Amino acid sequence: MNKKIFLNETDIPREWYNIQADLPTPVPPPLHPGTGQPITPDMLAPIFPMNLIEQEISQERWIKIPHEVLEKLYMWRPSPLYRATNLEKFLDTPARIYYKNEGVSPPGSHKPNTAIPQVYYNKIFGIKRISTETGAGQWGSALSFACNQFDLEAKVYMVRVSYNQKPYRRVMMETWGAKCVPSPSPETSAGKKFFEENPEHPGSLGIAISEAVEDAVTSKDTRYALGSVLNHVLMHQTIIGLEAQKQMAMINKYPNVIIGCCGGGSNFPGLSFPYVRDKIYGRDLQVIACEPTSCPTMTKGPYVYDFGDTAKTTPLLPMHSLGSGFIPAGIHAGGLRYHGMAPLVSRCITDGLIEARAFNQLETFAAGLTWARTEGFIPAPETNHAIASVIEEAKRAKEEGKEKVILFNWSGHGIIDLAAYDAYLAGKLTDYEMPSEEIERLVCDLKRC
Protein backbone atom coordinates (compact mmCIF):
# COMPACT_ATOMS: atom_id res chain seq x y z
CA MET A 1 0.00 0.00 0.00
CA ASN A 2 1.31 3.44 -0.97
CA LYS A 3 0.66 6.33 1.41
CA LYS A 4 1.72 8.81 -1.28
CA ILE A 5 1.38 8.53 -5.05
CA PHE A 6 3.72 10.74 -7.06
CA LEU A 7 3.85 11.71 -10.71
CA ASN A 8 7.03 12.65 -12.53
CA GLU A 9 7.34 16.19 -13.85
CA THR A 10 7.04 14.74 -17.35
CA ASP A 11 3.53 13.56 -16.39
CA ILE A 12 2.15 17.02 -15.67
CA PRO A 13 -0.84 17.70 -17.99
CA ARG A 14 0.00 19.73 -21.08
CA GLU A 15 -3.60 20.88 -21.61
CA TRP A 16 -6.42 22.25 -19.46
CA TYR A 17 -9.86 20.64 -19.69
CA ASN A 18 -12.82 22.83 -20.69
CA ILE A 19 -16.08 21.23 -19.53
CA GLN A 20 -18.13 23.55 -21.76
CA ALA A 21 -17.41 21.16 -24.63
CA ASP A 22 -19.26 18.33 -22.85
CA LEU A 23 -22.10 19.90 -20.85
CA PRO A 24 -25.46 18.40 -21.76
CA THR A 25 -27.04 21.84 -21.32
CA PRO A 26 -25.06 24.96 -22.34
CA VAL A 27 -24.55 27.67 -19.72
CA PRO A 28 -26.81 30.69 -20.39
CA PRO A 29 -24.78 33.70 -21.59
CA PRO A 30 -23.81 36.65 -19.37
CA LEU A 31 -26.12 39.60 -19.98
CA HIS A 32 -25.51 43.32 -20.29
CA PRO A 33 -27.21 44.93 -17.24
CA GLY A 34 -28.54 47.83 -19.31
CA THR A 35 -29.88 46.09 -22.41
CA GLY A 36 -30.47 42.59 -21.09
CA GLN A 37 -28.75 41.24 -24.20
CA PRO A 38 -25.79 38.80 -24.21
CA ILE A 39 -22.50 40.60 -23.80
CA THR A 40 -19.86 40.54 -26.53
CA PRO A 41 -16.11 39.95 -25.98
CA ASP A 42 -15.24 43.60 -26.64
CA MET A 43 -17.39 44.65 -23.68
CA LEU A 44 -15.02 42.78 -21.35
CA ALA A 45 -11.85 44.27 -22.86
CA PRO A 46 -11.46 47.09 -20.28
CA ILE A 47 -11.43 44.45 -17.51
CA PHE A 48 -9.57 41.44 -18.94
CA PRO A 49 -6.92 40.98 -21.65
CA MET A 50 -8.38 39.57 -24.86
CA ASN A 51 -6.36 36.33 -24.66
CA LEU A 52 -8.16 35.43 -21.41
CA ILE A 53 -11.51 36.57 -22.81
CA GLU A 54 -10.99 34.09 -25.65
CA GLN A 55 -10.51 31.32 -23.09
CA GLU A 56 -13.59 32.47 -21.19
CA ILE A 57 -15.87 31.97 -24.19
CA SER A 58 -14.07 29.00 -25.76
CA GLN A 59 -15.99 25.80 -26.46
CA GLU A 60 -12.84 23.78 -27.23
CA ARG A 61 -12.39 20.73 -25.00
CA TRP A 62 -8.63 21.08 -24.56
CA ILE A 63 -6.59 24.29 -24.24
CA LYS A 64 -2.80 24.03 -24.48
CA ILE A 65 -0.80 25.15 -21.42
CA PRO A 66 2.01 27.51 -22.52
CA HIS A 67 5.57 26.39 -21.81
CA GLU A 68 6.23 29.56 -19.79
CA VAL A 69 3.32 28.67 -17.50
CA LEU A 70 4.49 25.07 -17.10
CA GLU A 71 7.94 26.28 -16.04
CA LYS A 72 6.35 28.15 -13.12
CA LEU A 73 3.98 25.30 -12.22
CA TYR A 74 6.98 22.97 -11.95
CA MET A 75 7.86 24.79 -8.70
CA TRP A 76 5.29 22.59 -6.92
CA ARG A 77 3.48 20.48 -9.51
CA PRO A 78 2.61 17.69 -9.92
CA SER A 79 1.16 17.73 -6.41
CA PRO A 80 1.09 14.46 -4.44
CA LEU A 81 -1.93 12.23 -3.93
CA TYR A 82 -2.16 10.90 -0.37
CA ARG A 83 -4.16 8.14 1.25
CA ALA A 84 -5.58 9.13 4.65
CA THR A 85 -4.90 5.78 6.34
CA ASN A 86 -4.82 7.20 9.88
CA LEU A 87 -8.23 8.83 9.44
CA GLU A 88 -9.59 5.56 8.01
CA LYS A 89 -8.41 3.68 11.11
CA PHE A 90 -9.78 6.35 13.46
CA LEU A 91 -13.21 6.16 11.80
CA ASP A 92 -13.04 2.37 11.52
CA THR A 93 -14.44 2.68 8.02
CA PRO A 94 -14.19 0.34 5.03
CA ALA A 95 -13.90 3.45 2.84
CA ARG A 96 -10.57 4.26 1.24
CA ILE A 97 -9.89 8.00 1.53
CA TYR A 98 -7.54 9.76 -0.89
CA TYR A 99 -6.75 13.44 -1.15
CA LYS A 100 -4.92 15.74 -3.53
CA ASN A 101 -2.56 17.89 -1.46
CA GLU A 102 -2.75 21.40 -2.94
CA GLY A 103 -1.14 22.92 0.16
CA VAL A 104 2.34 22.29 -1.30
CA SER A 105 2.33 25.44 -3.47
CA PRO A 106 4.41 28.45 -2.30
CA PRO A 107 1.29 30.36 -1.06
CA GLY A 108 -0.06 27.14 0.46
CA SER A 109 -3.23 26.63 -1.59
CA HIS A 110 -4.61 25.66 -5.00
CA LYS A 111 -4.96 29.29 -6.10
CA PRO A 112 -1.63 29.64 -7.97
CA ASN A 113 -2.89 27.10 -10.52
CA THR A 114 -4.84 29.96 -12.12
CA ALA A 115 -2.86 32.95 -10.79
CA ILE A 116 0.23 31.92 -12.76
CA PRO A 117 -1.51 31.60 -16.16
CA GLN A 118 -3.64 34.71 -15.61
CA VAL A 119 -0.60 36.85 -14.87
CA TYR A 120 1.29 35.30 -17.79
CA TYR A 121 -1.49 36.13 -20.26
CA ASN A 122 -1.68 39.68 -18.89
CA LYS A 123 2.09 40.00 -19.22
CA ILE A 124 2.25 38.99 -22.88
CA PHE A 125 -0.73 41.28 -23.60
CA GLY A 126 1.33 44.23 -22.36
CA ILE A 127 -0.35 44.80 -18.98
CA LYS A 128 1.89 46.25 -16.24
CA ARG A 129 -0.39 46.14 -13.20
CA ILE A 130 -3.19 43.89 -11.89
CA SER A 131 -5.91 44.69 -9.35
CA THR A 132 -7.91 42.06 -7.53
CA GLU A 133 -9.94 41.25 -4.42
CA THR A 134 -9.44 38.53 -1.86
CA GLY A 135 -11.55 37.04 0.90
CA ALA A 136 -9.54 34.77 3.15
CA GLY A 137 -6.34 35.95 1.50
CA GLN A 138 -5.51 32.78 -0.43
CA TRP A 139 -6.23 34.36 -3.80
CA GLY A 140 -4.51 37.64 -2.91
CA SER A 141 -1.44 35.71 -1.79
CA ALA A 142 -1.44 33.59 -4.95
CA LEU A 143 -1.81 36.58 -7.27
CA SER A 144 0.91 38.47 -5.40
CA PHE A 145 3.22 35.46 -5.81
CA ALA A 146 2.38 35.17 -9.52
CA CYS A 147 2.89 38.89 -10.18
CA ASN A 148 6.27 38.64 -8.48
CA GLN A 149 7.20 35.74 -10.77
CA PHE A 150 6.37 37.76 -13.90
CA ASP A 151 7.43 41.20 -12.58
CA LEU A 152 3.98 42.85 -12.54
CA GLU A 153 2.58 45.22 -9.92
CA ALA A 154 -0.31 43.92 -7.79
CA LYS A 155 -3.00 45.77 -5.81
CA VAL A 156 -5.21 43.64 -3.54
CA TYR A 157 -8.48 44.72 -1.90
CA MET A 158 -8.96 42.33 1.03
CA VAL A 159 -12.33 41.87 2.75
CA ARG A 160 -11.91 43.78 6.01
CA VAL A 161 -13.09 41.02 8.37
CA SER A 162 -10.43 38.69 6.92
CA TYR A 163 -7.85 41.50 6.80
CA ASN A 164 -8.29 41.81 10.57
CA GLN A 165 -8.55 38.07 11.25
CA LYS A 166 -5.53 37.09 9.14
CA PRO A 167 -2.77 39.72 9.28
CA TYR A 168 -0.14 37.25 8.08
CA ARG A 169 -1.92 36.92 4.74
CA ARG A 170 -1.24 40.62 4.23
CA VAL A 171 2.38 40.04 5.18
CA MET A 172 2.64 37.28 2.58
CA MET A 173 1.30 39.59 -0.11
CA GLU A 174 3.65 42.39 0.87
CA THR A 175 6.60 39.99 1.01
CA TRP A 176 5.97 39.26 -2.67
CA GLY A 177 5.76 42.99 -3.39
CA ALA A 178 2.00 43.58 -3.55
CA LYS A 179 0.01 46.36 -1.92
CA CYS A 180 -2.90 45.11 0.21
CA VAL A 181 -5.65 47.35 1.66
CA PRO A 182 -8.77 46.47 3.69
CA SER A 183 -12.07 46.68 1.83
CA PRO A 184 -14.22 48.72 1.85
CA SER A 185 -11.55 51.38 1.45
CA PRO A 186 -11.67 55.14 0.84
CA GLU A 187 -9.52 54.65 -2.28
CA THR A 188 -12.38 53.95 -4.72
CA SER A 189 -15.84 55.35 -5.28
CA ALA A 190 -17.30 51.87 -4.77
CA GLY A 191 -15.61 51.47 -1.40
CA LYS A 192 -15.83 55.05 -0.16
CA LYS A 193 -19.61 54.91 0.29
CA PHE A 194 -19.44 51.92 2.64
CA PHE A 195 -16.29 53.20 4.37
CA GLU A 196 -17.82 56.59 5.18
CA GLU A 197 -20.97 54.93 6.55
CA ASN A 198 -18.87 52.67 8.76
CA PRO A 199 -15.04 52.74 8.82
CA GLU A 200 -15.14 49.28 10.43
CA HIS A 201 -17.54 47.80 7.89
CA PRO A 202 -16.76 44.04 7.70
CA GLY A 203 -16.82 44.13 3.93
CA SER A 204 -17.74 41.41 1.46
CA LEU A 205 -16.26 39.86 -1.65
CA GLY A 206 -18.92 41.71 -3.65
CA ILE A 207 -17.68 45.07 -2.36
CA ALA A 208 -14.02 44.13 -2.82
CA ILE A 209 -14.73 43.05 -6.41
CA SER A 210 -16.39 46.41 -7.08
CA GLU A 211 -13.29 48.20 -5.82
CA ALA A 212 -10.87 46.04 -7.79
CA VAL A 213 -12.85 46.35 -11.04
CA GLU A 214 -13.11 50.13 -10.62
CA ASP A 215 -9.35 50.27 -10.02
CA ALA A 216 -8.70 48.26 -13.19
CA VAL A 217 -10.86 50.34 -15.53
CA THR A 218 -9.64 53.70 -14.19
CA SER A 219 -5.88 52.96 -13.98
CA LYS A 220 -3.29 52.94 -16.74
CA ASP A 221 -1.99 49.60 -18.10
CA THR A 222 -4.12 47.74 -15.54
CA ARG A 223 -6.46 44.79 -15.77
CA TYR A 224 -8.49 42.85 -13.22
CA ALA A 225 -7.90 39.21 -12.21
CA LEU A 226 -10.45 36.94 -10.51
CA GLY A 227 -9.56 33.85 -8.49
CA SER A 228 -12.86 32.03 -8.87
CA VAL A 229 -16.29 32.02 -10.59
CA LEU A 230 -15.28 32.59 -14.24
CA ASN A 231 -14.94 29.84 -16.85
CA HIS A 232 -11.23 30.31 -17.58
CA VAL A 233 -10.42 30.23 -13.85
CA LEU A 234 -12.14 26.88 -13.38
CA MET A 235 -10.47 25.53 -16.50
CA HIS A 236 -6.97 26.41 -15.21
CA GLN A 237 -7.75 24.52 -11.99
CA THR A 238 -8.56 21.27 -13.85
CA ILE A 239 -4.87 20.43 -13.75
CA ILE A 240 -5.71 19.08 -10.25
CA GLY A 241 -8.27 16.55 -11.46
CA LEU A 242 -6.25 15.59 -14.54
CA GLU A 243 -3.27 14.76 -12.33
CA ALA A 244 -5.51 12.90 -9.89
CA GLN A 245 -6.88 10.71 -12.68
CA LYS A 246 -3.36 9.66 -13.61
CA GLN A 247 -2.45 8.97 -9.99
CA MET A 248 -5.59 6.95 -9.28
CA ALA A 249 -4.94 4.90 -12.43
CA MET A 250 -1.44 4.11 -11.14
CA ILE A 251 -2.99 2.25 -8.18
CA ASN A 252 -5.88 0.86 -10.24
CA LYS A 253 -8.53 2.80 -8.30
CA TYR A 254 -11.47 4.92 -9.39
CA PRO A 255 -13.39 7.09 -6.89
CA ASN A 256 -17.02 6.45 -6.00
CA VAL A 257 -17.30 9.87 -4.34
CA ILE A 258 -15.61 13.20 -5.22
CA ILE A 259 -15.69 15.97 -2.59
CA GLY A 260 -14.50 19.56 -2.38
CA CYS A 261 -15.29 22.81 -0.60
CA CYS A 262 -16.85 25.47 -2.79
CA GLY A 263 -17.05 29.24 -2.31
CA GLY A 264 -17.17 30.89 -5.71
CA GLY A 265 -15.97 27.76 -7.49
CA SER A 266 -12.31 27.06 -8.22
CA ASN A 267 -10.71 24.21 -6.27
CA PHE A 268 -13.84 22.03 -6.30
CA PRO A 269 -14.34 22.00 -10.09
CA GLY A 270 -10.57 21.83 -10.44
CA LEU A 271 -10.67 18.34 -8.98
CA SER A 272 -14.17 17.30 -10.03
CA PHE A 273 -14.71 18.51 -13.61
CA PRO A 274 -12.50 15.88 -15.30
CA TYR A 275 -14.55 13.31 -13.36
CA VAL A 276 -17.86 15.07 -14.07
CA ARG A 277 -17.04 14.51 -17.74
CA ASP A 278 -16.93 10.78 -16.99
CA LYS A 279 -20.30 11.08 -15.25
CA ILE A 280 -21.78 12.90 -18.25
CA TYR A 281 -20.81 9.93 -20.40
CA GLY A 282 -22.32 7.33 -18.07
CA ARG A 283 -19.98 6.72 -15.14
CA ASP A 284 -21.74 6.10 -11.81
CA LEU A 285 -20.23 8.76 -9.57
CA GLN A 286 -21.29 10.98 -6.66
CA VAL A 287 -19.89 14.53 -6.72
CA ILE A 288 -20.38 16.68 -3.59
CA ALA A 289 -19.76 20.43 -3.23
CA CYS A 290 -19.57 21.72 0.38
CA GLU A 291 -20.33 25.20 1.72
CA PRO A 292 -21.10 26.97 5.05
CA THR A 293 -24.64 27.19 6.42
CA SER A 294 -23.93 30.90 6.92
CA CYS A 295 -23.42 31.38 3.16
CA PRO A 296 -25.68 28.73 1.59
CA THR A 297 -25.30 29.82 -2.03
CA MET A 298 -25.79 26.38 -3.58
CA THR A 299 -28.15 24.83 -1.04
CA LYS A 300 -30.56 27.77 -0.63
CA GLY A 301 -29.72 30.35 -3.28
CA PRO A 302 -31.98 30.32 -6.38
CA TYR A 303 -30.58 29.96 -9.92
CA VAL A 304 -30.83 33.55 -11.17
CA TYR A 305 -29.15 36.26 -13.18
CA ASP A 306 -27.24 38.42 -10.72
CA PHE A 307 -24.34 40.86 -10.56
CA GLY A 308 -20.94 39.55 -9.57
CA ASP A 309 -20.32 42.56 -7.31
CA THR A 310 -22.14 44.76 -4.83
CA ALA A 311 -21.84 48.00 -6.82
CA LYS A 312 -23.49 46.24 -9.79
CA THR A 313 -20.75 47.04 -12.29
CA THR A 314 -20.28 43.55 -13.71
CA PRO A 315 -22.36 41.73 -16.33
CA LEU A 316 -25.30 39.69 -15.06
CA LEU A 317 -24.18 36.10 -14.54
CA PRO A 318 -26.40 32.98 -14.48
CA MET A 319 -25.66 31.45 -11.10
CA HIS A 320 -26.97 30.27 -7.78
CA SER A 321 -26.92 33.45 -5.72
CA LEU A 322 -27.83 34.96 -2.36
CA GLY A 323 -28.06 38.41 -3.97
CA SER A 324 -25.21 40.81 -4.68
CA GLY A 325 -26.16 42.83 -1.59
CA PHE A 326 -25.25 39.89 0.66
CA ILE A 327 -22.95 40.78 3.58
CA PRO A 328 -21.54 37.61 5.18
CA ALA A 329 -21.44 36.92 8.87
CA GLY A 330 -18.01 37.26 10.47
CA ILE A 331 -17.32 33.54 10.47
CA HIS A 332 -14.00 31.84 9.79
CA ALA A 333 -15.09 30.12 6.57
CA GLY A 334 -12.64 32.40 4.78
CA GLY A 335 -13.04 32.23 1.03
CA LEU A 336 -16.41 30.44 1.22
CA ARG A 337 -18.33 33.69 1.69
CA TYR A 338 -19.14 34.84 -1.84
CA HIS A 339 -22.79 35.56 -2.68
CA GLY A 340 -22.72 33.73 -6.02
CA MET A 341 -21.55 30.42 -7.44
CA ALA A 342 -19.61 29.89 -10.66
CA PRO A 343 -22.00 29.62 -13.64
CA LEU A 344 -20.42 26.29 -14.67
CA VAL A 345 -20.87 24.81 -11.19
CA SER A 346 -24.41 26.23 -11.00
CA ARG A 347 -25.26 24.62 -14.34
CA CYS A 348 -23.92 21.25 -13.15
CA ILE A 349 -26.02 21.49 -9.97
CA THR A 350 -29.14 22.31 -11.98
CA ASP A 351 -28.48 19.35 -14.30
CA GLY A 352 -28.01 16.96 -11.36
CA LEU A 353 -24.35 16.29 -12.07
CA ILE A 354 -23.31 17.74 -8.71
CA GLU A 355 -25.01 17.82 -5.30
CA ALA A 356 -24.45 20.49 -2.66
CA ARG A 357 -24.28 20.22 1.13
CA ALA A 358 -23.95 22.87 3.82
CA PHE A 359 -22.06 22.49 7.11
CA ASN A 360 -22.03 24.68 10.20
CA GLN A 361 -18.88 26.30 11.55
CA LEU A 362 -18.40 24.19 14.67
CA GLU A 363 -18.81 20.94 12.76
CA THR A 364 -16.17 21.95 10.23
CA PHE A 365 -13.62 22.91 12.88
CA ALA A 366 -14.27 19.67 14.74
CA ALA A 367 -13.53 17.88 11.47
CA GLY A 368 -10.37 19.93 11.01
CA LEU A 369 -9.13 18.96 14.48
CA THR A 370 -9.89 15.31 13.79
CA TRP A 371 -7.86 15.57 10.60
CA ALA A 372 -4.93 17.37 12.26
CA ARG A 373 -4.85 14.80 15.07
CA THR A 374 -4.89 11.83 12.69
CA GLU A 375 -3.25 12.93 9.44
CA GLY A 376 -1.02 15.62 10.97
CA PHE A 377 -1.55 18.46 8.52
CA ILE A 378 -3.56 21.46 9.76
CA PRO A 379 -6.20 22.30 7.12
CA ALA A 380 -7.43 25.72 6.06
CA PRO A 381 -10.90 26.56 7.46
CA GLU A 382 -12.31 26.28 3.93
CA THR A 383 -10.86 22.79 3.50
CA ASN A 384 -12.50 21.72 6.77
CA HIS A 385 -15.88 21.82 5.02
CA ALA A 386 -14.72 19.13 2.60
CA ILE A 387 -13.26 17.10 5.47
CA ALA A 388 -16.59 17.24 7.32
CA SER A 389 -18.25 15.75 4.25
CA VAL A 390 -15.51 13.13 3.90
CA ILE A 391 -16.07 12.01 7.49
CA GLU A 392 -19.82 11.93 6.87
CA GLU A 393 -19.38 9.74 3.78
CA ALA A 394 -16.84 7.47 5.49
CA LYS A 395 -19.28 6.86 8.34
CA ARG A 396 -22.04 6.15 5.83
CA ALA A 397 -19.80 3.59 4.12
CA LYS A 398 -19.34 1.87 7.48
CA GLU A 399 -23.09 1.82 8.10
CA GLU A 400 -23.69 0.37 4.64
CA GLY A 401 -20.71 -1.99 4.80
CA LYS A 402 -19.42 -0.71 1.45
CA GLU A 403 -15.77 -0.29 0.46
CA LYS A 404 -16.19 3.10 -1.17
CA VAL A 405 -13.27 5.05 -2.62
CA ILE A 406 -13.49 8.70 -1.57
CA LEU A 407 -11.35 11.36 -3.27
CA PHE A 408 -11.28 14.97 -2.12
CA ASN A 409 -9.28 18.11 -2.65
CA TRP A 410 -7.20 19.23 0.33
CA SER A 411 -7.28 22.77 -0.99
CA GLY A 412 -4.80 24.43 1.37
CA HIS A 413 -3.05 24.39 4.72
CA GLY A 414 -4.18 26.37 7.75
CA ILE A 415 -0.83 27.56 9.12
CA ILE A 416 -1.81 31.19 8.41
CA ASP A 417 -5.26 30.54 9.91
CA LEU A 418 -4.24 29.54 13.42
CA ALA A 419 -6.16 32.48 14.92
CA ALA A 420 -9.34 30.75 13.78
CA TYR A 421 -8.30 27.53 15.50
CA ASP A 422 -7.39 29.51 18.60
CA ALA A 423 -10.90 31.00 18.66
CA TYR A 424 -12.43 27.55 18.20
CA LEU A 425 -10.33 25.93 20.93
CA ALA A 426 -11.22 28.80 23.28
CA GLY A 427 -14.93 28.24 22.68
CA LYS A 428 -15.42 31.63 21.03
CA LEU A 429 -16.97 30.42 17.78
CA THR A 430 -20.69 29.88 17.27
CA ASP A 431 -22.86 28.45 14.51
CA TYR A 432 -24.96 30.63 12.25
CA GLU A 433 -27.47 29.62 9.59
CA MET A 434 -28.62 32.27 7.15
CA PRO A 435 -32.42 32.72 7.42
CA SER A 436 -34.43 31.83 4.33
CA GLU A 437 -36.44 35.06 4.60
CA GLU A 438 -33.21 37.09 4.35
CA ILE A 439 -32.32 35.26 1.13
CA GLU A 440 -35.78 35.94 -0.27
CA ARG A 441 -35.39 39.63 0.49
CA LEU A 442 -32.03 39.82 -1.30
CA VAL A 443 -33.09 37.96 -4.44
CA CYS A 444 -36.74 39.02 -4.74
CA ASP A 445 -36.19 41.23 -7.81
CA LEU A 446 -33.77 38.95 -9.68
CA LYS A 447 -34.61 37.23 -12.95
CA ARG A 448 -34.79 33.44 -12.63
CA CYS A 449 -32.74 31.39 -15.09
Secondary structure, DSSP 8 states (H G I E B T S, - for coil): --SEE---GGGS-SEEE-GGGT-SS-----B-TTT-SB--GGGGTTTS-HHHHHHHH---SEEE--HHHHHHHTTT-S--EEE-HHHHHHHT-S-EEEEEEGGGSTTSBSTHHHHHHHHHHHHHHT--EEEEEESSSHHHHHHHHHHHHHT-EEEEEEEHHHHHH-HHHHHHHHHTT-EEEEES-TTSHHHHHHHHH-TT----HHHHHHHHHHHHHHSTTEEE--SSSSHHHHHHHTHHHHHHHHHHHHTT---SEEEEE-SSSSHHHHHHHHHHHHHHTT---EEEEEEETTS-HHHHS-EEEEESSTT--S-EEEEEBS-TT----S-S-TT---SB--HHHHHHHHTTS-EEEEE-HHHHHHHHHHHHHHT---B-HHHHHHHHHHHHHHHHHHHHT---EEEEEE-BB-GGGHHHHHHHHTT--------HHHHHHHHTTSEE-
